[in-house]
Amino acid sequence: MTNQPFGPEGHDPLERRDGDAVPGAAFRARRDDELLASAPRTRRKQRSPVRNLIEWLLVIGGALVVALVIKTFLFQAFYIPSESMEPTLTRGDRVLVNKLSDDLGGIDRGDVIVFHRPPNEPPSEIDDLIKRVVGLPGETVEGRDGRVWVDGAPLEEPYLADGVLTDPFAPIEVPEGGVFVMGDNRGNSRDSRVFGPIDEELIVGRAFVTVWPLGRLGGL
């Protein structure tokens, strides 16, 4: 008796030929499509207006805190209200002041500094002044022969305009913890020749750059 293979034409009915569908595959595909179609779509949650407002307030508040810290401890802009520092600075200029300069090496001769109005000066709507340091603690400053003299030697002042002369003034000794300041526009400046050396406690900081107008942008 000859053994015949199962199925027509000798093929195993369980064997899948190329192009034949796997039993149940079509059903599973349809089932998956039905599940996907029936699954609820996740809606994007709308943010509450109150939450948006709170976040904006936090951002603005943080920016104000940073600005306050910078102004209080690091840098501050100052407006030049007079001609006393011409030609270095003119009325309307704006400068940035480094408020840490006194802590990072101190104030040197030639520095342009901003300081609070000395208590022996008459009241004014201008609370802060800007001048140049010409005398340091322990030095004696005087004016004669159209120049500034420090400890008996003439002071080189390349920042003055050509032809500017300094009126004579008696020798003034700078105490410890003080500096002697003068305006570059010697004929139009009220400075240490009038109110004496200023105490370092009055110093706000060192002006290091002109930031406005843009045409005068540059270091000091």
Backbone as JSON, one array per atom type, in Angstrom:
{
  "sequence": "MTNQPFGPEGHDPLERRDGDAVPGAAFRARRDDELLASAPRTRRKQRSPVRNLIEWLLVIGGALVVALVIKTFLFQAFYIPSESMEPTLTRGDRVLVNKLSDDLGGIDRGDVIVFHRPPNEPPSEIDDLIKRVVGLPGETVEGRDGRVWVDGAPLEEPYLADGVLTDPFAPIEVPEGGVFVMGDNRGNSRDSRVFGPIDEELIVGRAFVTVWPLGRLGGL",
  "N": [[0.86, -1.19, 0.0], [0.56, 2.08, -0.92], [1.84, 4.96, 0.6], [0.2, 8.03, 0.72], [0.72, 11.49, 0.42], [-0.6, 13.9, 2.71], [-3.4, 16.02, 1.96], [-4.24, 18.09, -0.92], [-2.48, 17.64, -3.93], [-0.19, 16.85, -2.7], [0.64, 18.56, -0.62], [1.26, 19.68, 2.67], [-1.38, 20.56, 4.68], [-1.03, 22.33, 6.77], [1.14, 23.73, 6.17], [2.33, 26.91, 5.22], [2.08, 28.51, 2.19], [3.87, 30.75, -0.04], [2.35, 33.9, -0.18], [0.01, 33.0, 0.98], [-2.31, 33.74, 3.53], [-1.72, 34.03, 7.02], [-3.49, 32.02, 9.2], [-6.01, 33.69, 11.0], [-4.65, 36.11, 11.09], [-5.71, 38.28, 9.65], [-8.0, 38.79, 11.14], [-6.89, 39.55, 13.58], [-5.6, 41.92, 12.82], [-7.78, 43.51, 12.08], [-9.0, 43.68, 14.54], [-7.08, 45.06, 16.05], [-7.16, 47.53, 14.74], [-9.74, 48.33, 15.41], [-9.5, 48.62, 18.15], [-7.66, 50.73, 18.29], [-9.15, 52.73, 17.08], [-11.22, 53.02, 18.86], [-9.99, 53.91, 21.14], [-9.76, 56.55, 23.44], [-8.76, 59.89, 22.57], [-5.98, 61.67, 23.86], [-6.39, 64.74, 25.28], [-4.82, 67.91, 25.0], [-3.9, 69.53, 27.84], [-5.18, 72.59, 28.83], [-3.52, 75.53, 29.96], [-4.0, 77.19, 32.99], [-5.19, 80.55, 33.22], [-4.57, 81.9, 35.56], [-2.36, 80.51, 36.47], [-0.55, 81.11, 34.42], [-0.32, 83.86, 34.83], [0.87, 83.91, 37.37], [3.34, 82.7, 36.79], [4.46, 84.61, 35.05], [4.65, 86.78, 36.79], [6.53, 85.77, 38.56], [8.77, 85.59, 36.89], [9.16, 88.3, 36.2], [9.54, 89.35, 38.76], [11.88, 87.99, 39.52], [13.69, 89.05, 37.65], [13.72, 91.72, 38.47], [14.84, 91.47, 41.0], [17.43, 90.54, 40.35], [18.33, 92.78, 38.91], [18.3, 94.67, 40.95], [20.22, 93.65, 42.71], [22.51, 93.83, 41.09], [22.63, 96.63, 40.74], [22.93, 97.47, 43.38], [25.23, 96.21, 44.4], [27.16, 95.76, 42.37], [27.32, 97.18, 39.6], [26.46, 100.47, 38.45], [24.62, 102.89, 36.66], [25.32, 106.3, 35.88], [24.31, 109.68, 35.44], [25.74, 112.49, 33.85], [25.68, 115.65, 35.11], [26.79, 118.18, 34.68], [29.39, 120.46, 33.41], [31.81, 120.03, 34.63], [33.71, 118.04, 34.3], [34.67, 118.19, 31.76], [37.2, 117.97, 29.17], [36.76, 115.25, 29.32], [34.32, 114.12, 30.18], [31.06, 115.08, 29.26], [28.16, 117.2, 29.7], [25.21, 115.33, 30.03], [26.29, 112.9, 29.32], [26.44, 109.38, 30.03], [27.65, 107.14, 32.42], [29.12, 104.02, 33.46], [29.54, 102.7, 36.67], [31.83, 100.98, 38.64], [31.13, 99.38, 41.47], [32.56, 97.78, 43.09], [35.17, 98.43, 43.0], [36.65, 99.61, 45.04], [37.02, 97.51, 46.73], [38.45, 95.7, 45.26], [41.21, 96.23, 44.95], [41.36, 98.92, 45.36], [41.31, 102.59, 45.09], [42.99, 104.53, 42.69], [45.38, 107.1, 41.8], [44.3, 109.34, 39.33], [42.02, 107.96, 38.69], [38.57, 108.18, 37.8], [35.97, 108.98, 39.83], [32.81, 108.36, 41.46], [31.05, 109.91, 44.04], [29.31, 110.45, 47.15], [27.75, 113.53, 47.97], [29.72, 115.65, 49.96], [29.24, 116.13, 53.52], [29.73, 118.71, 54.4], [29.04, 120.35, 52.35], [26.72, 122.61, 50.76], [23.16, 121.93, 50.65], [21.76, 120.23, 47.81], [20.01, 119.37, 44.77], [21.4, 117.49, 43.46], [22.78, 114.59, 44.39], [25.06, 113.02, 44.12], [28.47, 113.28, 43.11], [30.96, 113.59, 40.5], [34.35, 113.21, 40.01], [37.95, 113.53, 39.48], [40.59, 111.62, 40.89], [43.35, 113.07, 42.39], [45.04, 113.24, 44.52], [46.39, 111.16, 47.1], [46.04, 109.27, 50.24], [47.98, 110.72, 52.86], [49.48, 112.36, 51.22], [50.5, 115.66, 50.09], [48.8, 118.2, 48.52], [48.88, 120.86, 46.21], [48.26, 123.97, 44.45], [50.03, 125.72, 42.03], [51.78, 127.94, 39.85], [50.12, 127.43, 37.71], [49.68, 124.72, 37.72], [49.07, 121.42, 39.19], [50.55, 120.29, 42.14], [52.08, 117.59, 43.78], [53.25, 116.53, 46.77], [55.4, 118.25, 46.38], [56.16, 117.84, 43.72], [55.48, 118.37, 40.25], [52.35, 117.41, 38.83], [51.67, 115.21, 36.22], [49.21, 115.63, 33.83], [47.62, 114.38, 31.45], [44.99, 114.25, 30.65], [43.76, 116.69, 30.68], [42.38, 119.48, 28.86], [44.05, 121.19, 26.18], [45.95, 123.97, 27.13], [44.66, 124.44, 29.54], [44.77, 125.81, 32.76], [45.57, 125.56, 36.23], [44.2, 127.22, 38.91], [45.92, 128.91, 41.6], [46.2, 127.32, 44.82], [46.31, 126.83, 48.35], [48.58, 124.56, 50.07], [47.26, 121.35, 50.79], [46.85, 118.76, 53.01], [46.27, 115.33, 52.59], [44.27, 113.28, 54.5], [44.54, 110.05, 56.18], [42.57, 107.49, 54.8], [41.27, 109.12, 53.04], [40.77, 110.97, 49.92], [41.96, 113.29, 47.45], [40.18, 115.22, 45.25], [39.53, 116.48, 41.93], [37.94, 118.39, 39.32], [38.21, 117.91, 35.76], [37.76, 120.12, 34.22], [39.06, 122.72, 35.16], [38.45, 125.42, 35.64], [35.76, 125.43, 36.09], [34.72, 123.88, 38.23], [33.66, 122.58, 41.26], [35.33, 121.35, 43.89], [37.74, 119.37, 45.75], [39.34, 121.49, 46.35], [37.65, 123.27, 47.41], [35.83, 121.95, 49.24], [37.57, 120.26, 50.51], [39.53, 117.19, 51.11], [37.88, 114.06, 50.4], [36.15, 111.61, 52.34], [36.8, 108.12, 52.22], [34.59, 106.59, 52.73], [32.53, 107.85, 51.5], [32.73, 107.25, 48.87], [31.27, 105.97, 45.98], [32.02, 104.41, 43.78], [34.21, 103.49, 41.01], [34.17, 105.13, 37.95], [34.18, 103.61, 34.84], [33.58, 103.38, 32.14], [32.12, 105.11, 29.4], [28.82, 105.0, 28.39], [26.82, 106.22, 27.02], [26.23, 109.11, 25.04], [26.14, 106.84, 22.17], [28.06, 107.57, 20.37], [30.12, 108.45, 21.94], [31.02, 106.28, 23.24], [33.21, 104.46, 25.27], [36.21, 103.66, 27.19], [37.3, 104.91, 30.43]],
  "CA": [[0.0, 0.0, 0.0], [1.42, 3.26, -1.06], [1.49, 6.1, 1.47], [-0.05, 9.27, 0.0], [0.86, 12.69, 1.26], [-1.87, 14.53, 3.09], [-3.78, 17.25, 1.27], [-4.2, 18.06, -2.37], [-1.22, 17.8, -4.63], [0.93, 16.45, -1.86], [1.09, 19.61, 0.31], [0.78, 19.65, 4.05], [-2.36, 21.65, 4.84], [-0.59, 23.29, 7.79], [2.3, 24.48, 5.67], [1.9, 28.12, 4.53], [2.82, 28.84, 0.98], [4.04, 32.19, -0.28], [1.12, 34.56, -0.58], [-1.1, 32.57, 1.81], [-2.46, 34.48, 4.79], [-1.65, 33.22, 8.23], [-4.84, 31.94, 9.78], [-6.29, 34.59, 12.14], [-3.91, 37.38, 11.0], [-6.63, 39.34, 9.23], [-8.88, 39.08, 12.27], [-6.14, 40.32, 14.58], [-5.38, 43.26, 12.29], [-9.03, 44.27, 12.21], [-9.23, 43.9, 15.97], [-6.18, 46.14, 16.48], [-7.69, 48.8, 14.21], [-10.91, 48.7, 16.18], [-9.06, 49.1, 19.46], [-7.09, 52.07, 18.13], [-10.21, 53.69, 16.77], [-12.08, 53.23, 20.02], [-9.23, 54.48, 22.26], [-10.0, 58.0, 23.53], [-7.59, 60.72, 22.33], [-5.58, 62.48, 25.0], [-6.5, 66.16, 25.0], [-3.8, 68.75, 25.61], [-4.47, 70.27, 28.95], [-4.99, 74.02, 28.73], [-2.95, 76.11, 31.17], [-4.88, 78.15, 33.64], [-4.73, 81.95, 33.15], [-3.98, 82.27, 36.85], [-1.01, 79.94, 36.5], [0.27, 81.92, 33.52], [-0.05, 85.14, 35.49], [1.83, 83.67, 38.45], [4.65, 82.47, 36.2], [4.98, 85.89, 34.57], [5.03, 87.58, 37.96], [7.79, 85.22, 39.08], [9.84, 85.98, 35.97], [9.4, 89.74, 36.37], [10.11, 89.55, 40.09], [13.27, 87.53, 39.49], [14.49, 90.02, 36.9], [13.88, 92.91, 39.31], [15.79, 91.13, 42.07], [18.76, 90.53, 39.74], [18.7, 94.17, 38.61], [18.56, 95.35, 42.23], [21.51, 93.16, 43.22], [23.56, 94.43, 40.26], [22.72, 98.06, 41.03], [23.34, 97.69, 44.77], [26.54, 95.67, 44.75], [28.11, 95.59, 41.27], [27.46, 98.29, 38.68], [25.36, 101.42, 38.42], [24.78, 103.95, 35.66], [25.17, 107.66, 36.4], [24.14, 110.75, 34.46], [26.64, 113.61, 34.11], [24.78, 116.81, 35.1], [27.47, 119.46, 34.51], [30.58, 120.48, 32.55], [33.0, 120.07, 35.48], [34.7, 117.03, 33.91], [35.06, 118.33, 30.35], [36.58, 117.32, 28.01], [36.62, 113.8, 29.5], [32.89, 113.85, 30.23], [30.26, 116.27, 28.99], [26.8, 117.15, 30.23], [24.35, 114.39, 29.33], [26.91, 111.58, 29.21], [26.11, 108.38, 31.05], [28.79, 106.28, 32.69], [28.93, 102.89, 34.35], [30.42, 102.76, 37.84], [32.14, 99.72, 39.29], [30.98, 99.62, 42.91], [33.47, 96.89, 43.81], [36.55, 98.85, 42.74], [37.35, 99.89, 46.29], [37.32, 96.23, 47.37], [39.28, 94.89, 44.36], [42.48, 96.88, 44.66], [41.34, 100.3, 45.8], [41.23, 103.72, 44.18], [44.32, 105.03, 42.34], [45.46, 108.44, 41.24], [43.86, 109.37, 37.95], [40.7, 107.33, 38.55], [37.37, 109.02, 37.85], [35.12, 108.32, 40.83], [31.54, 108.94, 41.88], [30.98, 109.91, 45.51], [28.2, 111.2, 47.71], [28.06, 114.92, 48.3], [30.25, 115.76, 51.32], [28.28, 116.73, 54.45], [29.99, 120.14, 54.6], [28.58, 121.06, 51.17], [25.32, 123.04, 50.87], [22.21, 120.99, 50.04], [21.53, 120.36, 46.38], [19.22, 118.28, 44.21], [22.37, 116.5, 42.97], [23.31, 113.91, 45.57], [26.34, 112.38, 43.84], [29.39, 114.05, 42.28], [31.97, 112.8, 39.8], [35.61, 113.96, 39.87], [39.14, 112.71, 39.28], [41.49, 111.54, 42.04], [44.69, 113.6, 42.12], [45.86, 113.08, 45.71], [46.12, 109.95, 47.88], [46.28, 109.45, 51.68], [49.33, 111.05, 53.28], [50.14, 113.29, 50.29], [50.15, 117.08, 50.17], [48.44, 118.69, 47.19], [48.77, 122.32, 46.12], [48.22, 124.51, 43.1], [50.88, 126.89, 41.78], [52.34, 128.02, 38.5], [49.16, 126.89, 36.75], [49.69, 123.25, 37.73], [48.88, 120.74, 40.46], [51.79, 119.71, 42.67], [51.86, 116.57, 44.8], [54.49, 116.34, 47.54], [56.48, 119.07, 45.82], [56.47, 117.51, 42.33], [54.34, 118.67, 39.37], [51.58, 116.24, 38.41], [51.38, 115.12, 34.79], [47.76, 115.46, 33.65], [47.34, 114.34, 30.01], [43.55, 114.26, 30.41], [43.28, 118.07, 30.61], [42.38, 120.1, 27.54], [45.22, 122.04, 25.93], [45.86, 125.35, 27.61], [43.98, 124.56, 30.84], [45.64, 126.12, 33.88], [44.96, 125.39, 37.54], [44.39, 128.38, 39.78], [46.68, 128.59, 42.82], [45.53, 127.05, 46.09], [47.26, 126.5, 49.41], [48.81, 123.12, 50.27], [46.26, 120.61, 51.57], [47.3, 117.39, 53.3], [45.2, 114.34, 52.49], [44.33, 112.39, 55.66], [44.34, 108.62, 55.95], [41.17, 107.18, 54.51], [40.67, 110.15, 52.2], [41.39, 111.26, 48.63], [41.79, 114.65, 46.97], [39.57, 115.11, 43.91], [39.36, 117.71, 41.17], [37.34, 118.25, 38.01], [39.14, 118.17, 34.66], [37.49, 121.5, 33.78], [39.51, 123.37, 36.39], [37.82, 126.71, 35.86], [34.32, 125.28, 36.3], [34.55, 122.68, 39.05], [33.69, 122.71, 42.72], [35.94, 120.07, 44.25], [38.46, 119.34, 47.03], [39.9, 122.82, 46.62], [36.62, 124.0, 48.16], [35.31, 121.18, 50.38], [38.61, 119.45, 51.11], [39.56, 115.77, 50.74], [36.65, 113.33, 50.75], [36.35, 110.35, 53.04], [36.58, 106.95, 51.36], [33.26, 106.06, 52.99], [31.59, 108.52, 50.61], [32.96, 106.82, 47.49], [30.34, 104.97, 45.43], [32.8, 103.51, 42.94], [35.03, 104.06, 39.94], [33.57, 105.16, 36.61], [35.16, 102.95, 33.97], [33.21, 103.42, 30.73], [31.0, 105.93, 28.97], [27.92, 104.13, 27.63], [25.87, 107.01, 26.23], [25.7, 108.6, 23.77], [26.95, 105.78, 21.56], [29.2, 108.18, 19.69], [31.18, 108.68, 22.93], [31.26, 105.01, 23.93], [34.64, 104.2, 25.46], [36.71, 103.54, 28.56], [37.79, 106.11, 31.11]],
  "C": [[0.88, 1.22, 0.0], [0.93, 4.37, -0.17], [1.34, 7.35, 0.64], [0.15, 10.46, 0.93], [-0.5, 13.28, 1.54], [-2.13, 15.75, 2.25], [-3.64, 17.12, -0.21], [-2.8, 18.32, -2.87], [-0.02, 17.6, -3.72], [1.42, 17.49, -0.91], [0.47, 19.4, 1.67], [-0.17, 20.82, 4.23], [-1.95, 22.67, 5.87], [0.58, 24.13, 7.34], [1.81, 25.7, 4.9], [2.78, 28.35, 3.33], [2.9, 30.36, 0.83], [2.75, 32.78, -0.76], [-0.07, 34.15, 0.23], [-1.15, 33.41, 3.06], [-2.35, 33.54, 5.96], [-3.01, 33.2, 8.86], [-4.97, 32.87, 10.98], [-5.61, 35.93, 12.04], [-4.83, 38.53, 10.63], [-7.54, 39.75, 10.36], [-8.17, 39.95, 13.31], [-5.9, 41.74, 14.11], [-6.62, 44.12, 12.42], [-9.3, 44.61, 13.66], [-8.36, 45.05, 16.49], [-6.68, 47.49, 16.0], [-8.89, 49.27, 15.01], [-10.53, 49.25, 17.54], [-8.48, 50.51, 19.36], [-8.15, 53.11, 17.87], [-11.05, 54.01, 17.98], [-11.36, 53.88, 21.19], [-9.45, 55.99, 22.31], [-8.7, 58.77, 23.31], [-7.29, 61.58, 23.56], [-5.61, 63.95, 24.61], [-5.4, 66.94, 25.71], [-4.43, 69.65, 26.66], [-4.16, 71.76, 28.81], [-4.51, 74.59, 30.06], [-3.89, 77.17, 31.7], [-4.33, 79.57, 33.5], [-4.08, 82.41, 34.45], [-2.55, 81.75, 36.95], [-0.06, 80.72, 35.59], [0.66, 83.25, 34.16], [0.99, 84.98, 36.59], [3.23, 83.47, 37.89], [5.28, 83.76, 35.68], [5.41, 86.79, 35.72], [6.34, 87.1, 38.55], [8.97, 85.63, 38.2], [10.19, 87.45, 36.15], [10.04, 90.02, 37.73], [11.56, 89.12, 40.15], [14.18, 88.5, 38.77], [14.74, 91.28, 37.73], [14.88, 92.66, 40.43], [17.22, 91.15, 41.53], [19.23, 91.95, 39.46], [19.04, 94.93, 39.89], [19.9, 94.94, 42.8], [22.65, 93.79, 42.43], [23.75, 95.9, 40.61], [23.28, 98.31, 42.42], [24.79, 97.31, 45.01], [27.57, 95.68, 43.62], [28.3, 96.86, 40.43], [26.23, 99.2, 38.75], [25.66, 102.5, 37.38], [24.53, 105.31, 36.3], [25.12, 108.65, 35.24], [25.06, 111.91, 34.84], [25.84, 114.91, 33.99], [25.45, 118.15, 34.79], [28.68, 119.32, 33.59], [31.87, 120.37, 33.35], [34.07, 119.06, 35.1], [35.06, 117.11, 32.43], [36.58, 118.48, 30.24], [36.36, 115.82, 28.17], [35.16, 113.38, 29.46], [32.14, 115.15, 30.0], [28.86, 116.09, 29.56], [25.93, 116.22, 29.36], [24.97, 113.02, 29.11], [26.38, 110.66, 30.31], [27.27, 107.42, 31.18], [28.37, 105.11, 33.56], [29.98, 102.95, 35.45], [30.57, 101.38, 38.44], [32.12, 99.94, 40.8], [31.85, 98.7, 43.75], [34.92, 97.34, 43.7], [37.33, 99.09, 44.02], [37.74, 98.61, 47.01], [38.29, 95.39, 46.54], [40.57, 95.61, 43.98], [42.51, 98.35, 45.0], [41.28, 101.31, 44.69], [42.64, 104.26, 43.95], [44.24, 106.46, 41.83], [45.08, 108.39, 39.76], [42.51, 108.73, 37.72], [39.6, 108.4, 38.59], [36.38, 108.31, 38.76], [33.82, 109.1, 41.03], [31.48, 108.84, 43.4], [29.78, 110.74, 45.95], [28.66, 112.62, 48.08], [28.55, 115.01, 49.74], [29.27, 116.49, 52.25], [28.51, 118.22, 54.68], [29.62, 120.98, 53.38], [27.12, 121.48, 51.35], [24.4, 122.05, 50.18], [22.01, 121.28, 48.56], [20.68, 119.19, 45.91], [20.11, 117.19, 43.62], [23.04, 115.87, 44.17], [24.71, 113.35, 45.36], [27.16, 113.23, 42.88], [30.37, 113.11, 41.6], [33.19, 113.68, 39.55], [36.75, 112.97, 39.65], [40.04, 112.76, 40.52], [42.86, 112.07, 41.64], [45.61, 113.45, 43.33], [45.41, 111.89, 46.55], [46.46, 110.19, 49.35], [47.75, 109.72, 52.0], [50.05, 112.04, 52.38], [49.68, 114.73, 50.55], [49.96, 117.61, 48.75], [48.34, 120.21, 47.23], [48.72, 122.74, 44.66], [49.09, 125.74, 42.99], [51.47, 126.79, 40.37], [51.43, 127.37, 37.46], [49.06, 125.38, 36.72], [49.35, 122.74, 39.12], [50.22, 120.11, 40.86], [51.43, 118.74, 43.79], [53.19, 116.27, 45.47], [55.67, 117.04, 46.87], [56.84, 118.78, 44.38], [55.25, 117.81, 41.45], [53.68, 117.38, 38.89], [51.32, 116.29, 36.91], [49.89, 114.8, 34.62], [47.39, 115.48, 32.16], [45.86, 114.42, 29.66], [42.98, 115.67, 30.31], [43.3, 118.57, 29.17], [43.6, 121.0, 27.4], [44.96, 123.45, 26.45], [45.17, 125.53, 28.94], [45.01, 124.78, 31.94], [44.87, 125.95, 35.18], [45.25, 126.62, 38.39], [45.15, 127.98, 41.04], [45.76, 128.26, 43.99], [46.57, 126.54, 47.09], [47.43, 124.99, 49.55], [47.75, 122.51, 51.19], [46.77, 119.19, 51.77], [46.1, 116.44, 53.28], [45.31, 113.38, 53.67], [44.21, 110.92, 55.26], [42.85, 108.34, 55.75], [40.48, 108.23, 53.66], [41.37, 110.25, 50.85], [41.07, 112.71, 48.25], [41.3, 114.57, 45.54], [39.44, 116.48, 43.27], [38.65, 117.39, 39.86], [38.35, 118.55, 36.92], [38.96, 119.58, 34.09], [37.79, 122.42, 34.96], [38.84, 124.7, 36.66], [36.34, 126.63, 36.14], [34.03, 124.01, 37.1], [34.65, 123.04, 40.53], [34.16, 121.37, 43.26], [36.7, 120.19, 45.57], [39.18, 120.65, 47.33], [38.94, 123.65, 47.46], [36.21, 123.23, 49.41], [36.32, 120.22, 50.99], [38.58, 118.0, 50.63], [38.27, 115.08, 51.16], [37.01, 112.02, 51.42], [36.02, 109.18, 52.12], [35.2, 106.33, 51.57], [32.21, 106.7, 52.08], [31.69, 108.01, 49.17], [31.96, 105.73, 47.09], [31.09, 103.95, 44.6], [33.55, 104.26, 41.87], [34.27, 104.0, 38.61], [34.59, 104.6, 35.63], [34.8, 102.98, 32.49], [32.06, 104.39, 30.52], [30.11, 105.09, 28.07], [26.91, 104.9, 26.79], [26.34, 108.46, 26.2], [26.66, 107.62, 23.12], [28.17, 106.34, 20.84], [30.36, 108.46, 20.63], [31.49, 107.42, 23.73], [32.76, 104.76, 24.05], [35.03, 104.17, 26.92], [37.21, 104.86, 29.1], [39.13, 105.82, 31.78]]
}
